[in-house]
Amino acid sequence: MIETLLEIWQTARRNKLRTSLTGFAVAWGIFMLVVLLGAGNGLINAQMQNNDRYVDNSMVVFGGMTSKPYNGLKEGRAIQLEDNDLTTTQQRFRQNVDKAGAVLFANSTIAYGEDYVSSNLRGVYPVDAEINKTKLASGRFINDIDLRDRRKVLVMPENQARELLPHAPLSLLGQVVRVGDLAFTVVGIEQEDKSRMSTDVSVPFTTLQTIYNQGNHVGRIAFTFHGLATEQENEAFEQRYRATINRQHSAAPDDEDAIWIWNRFTQAMQMQKGVGIIQTALWIIGLFTLLSGIVGVSNIMLITVRERTREFGIRKAIGASPMRILHIIITESIIVTGLFGYVGMLLGICANLYMDATLGSKPIETGLFTTTVFVDPTVSLGTCLGVTLVLIIAGTVAGIMPALKAARIRPIEALRAE
């Protein structure tokens, strides 16, 4: 075996250009495949992370505008959701609905001492924290007692707390702040989310509804659900739900513009399909790149055998068996392909780590919020080794045909070769 390796090394030294071209074709194919898959995974992971701000099994319902006449009423009427719509959601659809709540909005100024900040007040139910995956840096979220007693309490984002108390924003917990002309107690501070510039301050829904004389109006309804595992089941539920709410507002049951339903579950399913398409496209592009490396190896192996035909003839003339000739060519193909394939794999991994260290670890500032382009743009070690193994096998197969031809050639014919 050592003699074979020394012989392959001497052959490579005598044919530096040929060996370099073979190695480059192999290394480039694996390098591009690993980098493409890594970059694609980084983009996909970043997109999934940016959309992982709420639970998938949830829906949000908005009031819209009728697009069809119904019961003598013209189209173009604005639909305002009301408390009874929330009650209907909780009671008539309890077979699928787990928790439901409503959201109402208003604008106000929040002041603490001499400092103040303009904010959007969100009247919410306790389920809002679960649906939107609210993370608290300190304190608690709005609870059922706050809702029942219409307490004047609020939960504010950390960036707004920093505006009111720059040096110690979390110390605002438990303090009384002015919301317009009213005094509210800070019961919670949301963890800062740099991916969005949050100005929403959460207060109990009933408190906001009362203070701003909203009567029974609701801005939107949000709820979690279960038992809807397929797109068909979700579509059927949406049709039933839409028809029920539309009838409560004298709108056509099939009028999709009267209320809008944002189904985050079907959106997640569609995103998964999109991710699958992107991954398939990346694999196809990468495999074609790898195929170019395989073609390069095959061509160079054919040239190698042709150039060494005279050498093989001499070997056979002095007693080398056909299996010995076959062994030399295949071993050379495996070693060259494996060595440069490993180099290409390492370079691809290094390129992915570099992307992760630069683009992945340095979020982009847009002025209003911070976003991340790449998140973990890497490829699993199993994939890298698998791709390298495929190319080694391909290089071996590519060397078998010319090796068999060289092993079968008669010594006299080989010696006549130019």
Phi and psi in degrees as a GROMACS rama.xvg file:
@    title "Ramachandran Plot"
@    xaxis  label "Phi"
@    yaxis  label "Psi"
@TYPE xy
-64.4042  -39.4195  ILE-2
-62.923  -39.1222  GLU-3
-63.237  -43.2637  THR-4
-64.1403  -42.2982  LEU-5
-63.0758  -37.8519  LEU-6
-66.4125  -41.4415  GLU-7
-65.2563  -38.7236  ILE-8
-64.1847  -42.2528  TRP-9
-65.9014  -39.3766  GLN-10
-63.1799  -41.573  THR-11
-64.6652  -38.7893  ALA-12
-66.3184  -36.9739  ARG-13
-72.6231  -24.4929  ARG-14
-125.528  62.8535  ASN-15
-60.6426  -44.1878  LYS-16
-63.4188  -46.2913  LEU-17
-62.2  -44.9199  ARG-18
-64.1736  -40.0033  THR-19
-64.6489  -42.5899  SER-20
-63.6278  -42.2257  LEU-21
-61.2218  -48.4654  THR-22
-62.1121  -40.2652  GLY-23
-64.2076  -42.623  PHE-24
-60.9015  -42.125  ALA-25
-69.0481  -51.4837  VAL-26
-62.9928  -40.7189  ALA-27
-65.4209  -40.593  TRP-28
-61.3593  -47.57  GLY-29
-70.074  -41.2872  ILE-30
-57.8026  -48.3879  PHE-31
-65.6971  -38.5266  MET-32
-64.6831  -45.5113  LEU-33
-65.0433  -41.3114  VAL-34
-67.7175  -43.6396  VAL-35
-60.7442  -47.2141  LEU-36
-64.8137  -39.3937  LEU-37
-64.5831  -46.3718  GLY-38
-63.2312  -41.4722  ALA-39
-62.7165  -43.5407  GLY-40
-63.1128  -37.6871  ASN-41
-62.9092  -45.3246  GLY-42
-64.3838  -42.3801  LEU-43
-65.0199  -44.5713  ILE-44
-62.4403  -39.2528  ASN-45
-65.0377  -42.5351  ALA-46
-64.8013  -41.8504  GLN-47
-65.3492  -38.3358  MET-48
-66.1897  -41.536  GLN-49
-66.7608  -24.5352  ASN-50
-99.4443  6.91377  ASN-51
-97.3679  43.0357  ASP-52
-101.609  0.579905  ARG-53
-150.774  161.047  TYR-54
-73.1789  144.92  VAL-55
-70.0276  -38.6039  ASP-56
-84.3094  62.6515  ASN-57
-144.69  155.602  SER-58
-132.518  150.659  MET-59
-125.784  132.003  VAL-60
-114.297  128.988  VAL-61
-117.891  147.35  PHE-62
-75.9013  141.79  GLY-63
-125.108  -139.632  GLY-64
-141.169  131.412  MET-65
-62.7594  143.009  THR-66
-115.943  0.992358  SER-67
-135.61  145.608  LYS-68
-71.2505  148.882  PRO-69
-156.954  130.532  TYR-70
53.1011  42.2188  ASN-71
80.9644  -0.596789  GLY-72
-98.735  140.447  LEU-73
-78.0228  164.051  LYS-74
-75.3301  167.643  GLU-75
92.1751  9.75008  GLY-76
-84.6065  135.674  ARG-77
-76.3708  136.062  ALA-78
-102.463  120.129  ILE-79
-105.681  116.022  GLN-80
-65.6364  148.891  LEU-81
-133.48  174.064  GLU-82
-58.2419  -37.6615  ASP-83
-67.289  -23.7738  ASN-84
-67.4266  -38.1104  ASP-85
-66.5165  -42.4909  LEU-86
-61.4626  -41.8606  THR-87
-61.7273  -42.445  THR-88
-59.8588  -42.6391  THR-89
-73.7447  -35.8052  GLN-90
-95.4969  -48.9496  GLN-91
-80.0388  -17.3489  ARG-92
-119.474  25.6774  PHE-93
-66.6299  -14.526  ARG-94
-62.6996  -29.3705  GLN-95
-117.61  -28.7982  ASN-96
-82.0221  127.902  VAL-97
-88.3544  -67.9611  ASP-98
-129.18  140.445  LYS-99
-133.053  151.675  ALA-100
-155.129  172.604  GLY-101
-124.186  161.412  ALA-102
-132.793  137.951  VAL-103
-135.215  144.836  LEU-104
-120.286  150.129  PHE-105
-158.595  160.757  ALA-106
-110.218  143.885  ASN-107
-161.065  172.15  SER-108
-110.749  132.295  THR-109
-109.362  129.577  ILE-110
-127.339  146.22  ALA-111
-142.076  111.039  TYR-112
66.1974  -126.304  GLY-113
-91.8  -8.21866  GLU-114
-96.5166  147.7  ASP-115
-148.4  162.655  TYR-116
-150.332  142.261  VAL-117
-82.8972  134.343  SER-118
-138.73  160.42  SER-119
-99.5675  120.218  ASN-120
-85.5037  131.237  LEU-121
-116.229  111.697  ARG-122
-79.364  119.359  GLY-123
-132.049  164.136  VAL-124
-96.8902  162.116  TYR-125
-56.6643  -30.3319  PRO-126
-65.1878  -17.3633  VAL-127
-58.6316  -35.871  ASP-128
-65.9177  -36.2454  ALA-129
-71.9928  -44.3599  GLU-130
-64.8611  -42.481  ILE-131
-98.1361  11.0843  ASN-132
49.2583  50.9414  LYS-133
-69.6666  128.066  THR-134
-108.863  130.451  LYS-135
-101.703  134.867  LEU-136
-82.5111  -26.2887  ALA-137
-163.319  148.981  SER-138
82.1607  -150.434  GLY-139
-136.111  175.422  ARG-140
-99.3257  176.146  PHE-141
-61.0322  135.252  ILE-142
-119.703  -179.672  ASN-143
-64.8208  -34.0318  ASP-144
-66.6857  -41.4888  ILE-145
-56.9409  -41.6608  ASP-146
-68.2103  -46.1981  LEU-147
-65.5306  -43.737  ARG-148
-91.1085  2.51436  ASP-149
52.9821  47.4068  ARG-150
-69.0985  148.767  ARG-151
-93.9228  78.0682  LYS-152
-128.729  160.102  VAL-153
-148.498  157.245  LEU-154
-121.966  122.836  VAL-155
-119.679  151.916  MET-156
-69.2352  152.937  PRO-157
-63.0158  -34.4975  GLU-158
-66.5522  -32.4797  ASN-159
-75.1797  -35.854  GLN-160
-63.572  -33.7896  ALA-161
-67.7072  -30.8234  ARG-162
-66.1784  -34.9534  GLU-163
-85.7852  -31.6466  LEU-164
-139.528  79.9514  LEU-165
-56.2382  -40.498  PRO-166
-82.8855  -25.1434  HIS-167
-148.888  71.8935  ALA-168
-60.0427  -33.6341  PRO-169
-70.4656  -18.1525  LEU-170
-70.4457  -8.59537  SER-171
-72.4029  -14.9999  LEU-172
-60.1641  128.549  LEU-173
88.0061  -8.40793  GLY-174
-84.183  158.96  GLN-175
-98.529  127.778  VAL-176
-120.361  160.791  VAL-177
-97.0302  124.268  ARG-178
-111.221  99.2753  VAL-179
67.3659  -119.334  GLY-180
-103.886  6.73042  ASP-181
-109.812  153.54  LEU-182
-98.1822  126.662  ALA-183
-122.045  148.456  PHE-184
-100.56  132.432  THR-185
-80.0863  114.976  VAL-186
-106.339  -10.4628  VAL-187
-160.47  150.969  GLY-188
-128.169  121.296  ILE-189
-72.1324  145.021  GLU-190
-63.9665  137.797  GLN-191
-66.5847  132.186  GLU-192
-116.726  104.193  ASP-193
-75.0012  -9.42773  LYS-194
-76.6989  -7.94523  SER-195
-152.208  149.854  ARG-196
-92.5379  92.2157  MET-197
-83.8041  130.247  SER-198
-125.042  15.5113  THR-199
-89.0178  123.726  ASP-200
-107.585  124.655  VAL-201
-90.2003  132.632  SER-202
-133.057  162.935  VAL-203
-58.6242  137.276  PRO-204
-57.2582  -45.818  PHE-205
-65.166  -33.4138  THR-206
-64.5609  -48.3705  THR-207
-65.3159  -40.4861  LEU-208
-61.9101  -37.1349  GLN-209
-76.1071  -47.1516  THR-210
-60.2284  -40.2802  ILE-211
-98.5807  16.724  TYR-212
48.7496  50.1069  ASN-213
-86.3127  -0.581438  GLN-214
62.3826  -123.279  GLY-215
-107.78  17.9783  ASN-216
-72.8169  146.536  HIS-217
-129.931  134.461  VAL-218
-71.5128  -49.4658  GLY-219
-159.932  162.781  ARG-220
-116.614  137.503  ILE-221
-132.303  141.119  ALA-222
-154.295  154.505  PHE-223
-98.0122  157.693  THR-224
-146.442  170.624  PHE-225
-145.323  167.766  HIS-226
79.9132  8.38406  GLY-227
-118.87  91.5771  LEU-228
-97.815  -17.3142  ALA-229
-121.488  165.834  THR-230
-63.5917  -37.7042  GLU-231
-63.4621  -42.2745  GLN-232
-65.3966  -38.5171  GLU-233
-67.5017  -41.7841  ASN-234
-63.9533  -40.9484  GLU-235
-64.3958  -41.8387  ALA-236
-62.9305  -45.0767  PHE-237
-60.2213  -40.392  GLU-238
-63.7298  -43.9136  GLN-239
-64.2285  -44.3618  ARG-240
-65.184  -45.8742  TYR-241
-61.4593  -44.2949  ARG-242
-60.9467  -40.9386  ALA-243
-65.9737  -49.626  THR-244
-67.4414  -39.6684  ILE-245
-59.8324  -42.6754  ASN-246
-63.0099  -32.4399  ARG-247
-67.6291  -17.8359  GLN-248
-115.31  20.3522  HIS-249
54.1589  44.5593  SER-250
-117.472  154.554  ALA-251
-58.5043  133.624  ALA-252
-57.2532  -29.4543  PRO-253
-99.6454  12.1829  ASP-254
-78.1504  103.296  ASP-255
-75.8399  -11.5466  GLU-256
-92.7202  -13.6998  ASP-257
-65.8531  -44.6879  ALA-258
-132.803  147.282  ILE-259
-107.088  136.448  TRP-260
-118.367  118.435  ILE-261
-98.5476  102.663  TRP-262
-94.3915  106.408  ASN-263
-74.717  -21.2861  ARG-264
-69.9918  -49.4094  PHE-265
-67.7618  -30.7382  THR-266
-64.0824  -40.6894  GLN-267
-65.8306  -37.6634  ALA-268
-64.5333  -41.8493  MET-269
-65.629  -36.8839  GLN-270
-65.4958  -38.9619  MET-271
-62.6275  -38.8593  GLN-272
-63.7923  -42.9992  LYS-273
-61.8561  -40.9536  GLY-274
-62.0129  -41.9017  VAL-275
-61.195  -40.9559  GLY-276
-64.6063  -43.4178  ILE-277
-63.0615  -44.614  ILE-278
-63.6826  -39.7994  GLN-279
-63.3143  -43.242  THR-280
-62.5113  -41.4216  ALA-281
-64.507  -40.9639  LEU-282
-63.8786  -41.2164  TRP-283
-63.1933  -46.7254  ILE-284
-61.6463  -44.5525  ILE-285
-64.8222  -38.9974  GLY-286
-69.0177  -34.6326  LEU-287
-65.719  -37.8862  PHE-288
-63.3225  -42.3944  THR-289
-64.7868  -36.9915  LEU-290
-61.9941  -36.7864  LEU-291
-62.6086  -35.5909  SER-292
-66.9152  -39.7633  GLY-293
-64.0004  -42.742  ILE-294
-62.2988  -41.1187  VAL-295
-61.9421  -43.7858  GLY-296
-62.357  -43.5746  VAL-297
-60.8995  -47.0282  SER-298
-62.5815  -42.9143  ASN-299
-68.7474  -34.6766  ILE-300
-65.1  -39.1495  MET-301
-62.2945  -43.6002  LEU-302
-64.4213  -40.1308  ILE-303
-59.2849  -47.3069  THR-304
-64.8224  -40.0847  VAL-305
-63.0603  -43.0189  ARG-306
-66.9122  -28.5242  GLU-307
-101.625  11.6114  ARG-308
-56.5943  -45.0283  THR-309
-62.1444  -40.6698  ARG-310
-62.0372  -43.3891  GLU-311
-66.0282  -34.9688  PHE-312
-61.9182  -43.8434  GLY-313
-62.8489  -41.8457  ILE-314
-60.0858  -44.4162  ARG-315
-67.772  -34.3583  LYS-316
-65.4537  -30.4389  ALA-317
-98.3818  11.2716  ILE-318
114.703  1.04244  GLY-319
-69.3892  133.99  ALA-320
-80.3739  158.537  SER-321
-56.7733  -36.7288  PRO-322
-64.6528  -33.4172  MET-323
-66.3778  -42.8465  ARG-324
-62.4877  -44.9394  ILE-325
-61.6757  -41.4168  LEU-326
-63.6555  -41.2061  HIS-327
-62.9836  -47.6364  ILE-328
-67.1508  -46.3499  ILE-329
-66.5831  -41.2046  ILE-330
-61.8541  -42.6797  THR-331
-61.3027  -42.4367  GLU-332
-62.5534  -44.433  SER-333
-64.799  -44.5576  ILE-334
-66.2136  -47.3303  ILE-335
-63.9148  -46.1445  VAL-336
-64.331  -44.5619  THR-337
-64.8219  -43.8558  GLY-338
-63.8693  -52.2135  LEU-339
-73.5425  -27.8744  PHE-340
-64.1786  -40.7072  GLY-341
-64.258  -40.2335  TYR-342
-62.5369  -44.3332  VAL-343
-62.5739  -39.4111  GLY-344
-63.6544  -45.7194  MET-345
-62.4877  -42.3618  LEU-346
-64.3509  -39.0271  LEU-347
-64.0675  -42.822  GLY-348
-63.0123  -42.3587  ILE-349
-62.5257  -40.3784  CYS-350
-62.8653  -40.5392  ALA-351
-65.8181  -40.6802  ASN-352
-64.3234  -35.2699  LEU-353
-66.7919  -41.724  TYR-354
-61.796  -39.9968  MET-355
-66.1446  -38.4079  ASP-356
-73.9564  -24.3852  ALA-357
-101.452  -75.3683  THR-358
-68.0993  -35.479  LEU-359
-74.231  -34.608  GLY-360
-97.0109  -3.01822  SER-361
-122.721  92.624  LYS-362
-59.6226  150.283  PRO-363
-90.1177  127.662  ILE-364
-88.256  123.226  GLU-365
-98.9405  -6.42381  THR-366
103.359  -41.6661  GLY-367
-100.543  -31.6903  LEU-368
-154.483  171.578  PHE-369
-113.66  135.752  THR-370
-132.868  158.838  THR-371
-115.321  129.201  THR-372
-82.2974  -44.2892  VAL-373
-120.488  137.618  PHE-374
-130.482  114.291  VAL-375
51.3681  60.4164  ASP-376
-77.2282  70.3066  PRO-377
-130.086  168.103  THR-378
-121.994  141.53  VAL-379
-61.6995  149.981  SER-380
-61.4304  -35.2969  LEU-381
-60.5277  -41.0796  GLY-382
-64.929  -44.9262  THR-383
-59.7679  -46.7382  CYS-384
-66.4194  -37.6279  LEU-385
-63.2273  -43.9402  GLY-386
-63.047  -42.5648  VAL-387
-62.5216  -41.857  THR-388
-63.1324  -40.5365  LEU-389
-59.8854  -43.6438  VAL-390
-68.8072  -35.0287  LEU-391
-63.7437  -44.4669  ILE-392
-63.4278  -42.785  ILE-393
-62.2565  -41.2545  ALA-394
-65.1771  -36.3208  GLY-395
-65.6723  -46.6304  THR-396
-60.6453  -39.874  VAL-397
-63.2133  -29.7775  ALA-398
-86.9983  -14.9639  GLY-399
-67.3558  -47.2289  ILE-400
-60.6027  -52.183  MET-401
-65.5929  -28.1098  PRO-402
-67.3983  -42.8816  ALA-403
-62.7657  -40.5472  LEU-404
-63.728  -42.0243  LYS-405
-68.4736  -35.2167  ALA-406
-70.5122  -28.0979  ALA-407
-88.7932  -13.1291  ARG-408
-67.9091  141.007  ILE-409
-76.1589  142.518  ARG-410
-55.7287  -39.5521  PRO-411
-65.2907  -36.0963  ILE-412
-71.5402  -38.0387  GLU-413
-64.7187  -38.1037  ALA-414
-70.0567  -23.3162  LEU-415
-81.973  -13.4087  ARG-416
-62.8188  140.678  ALA-417
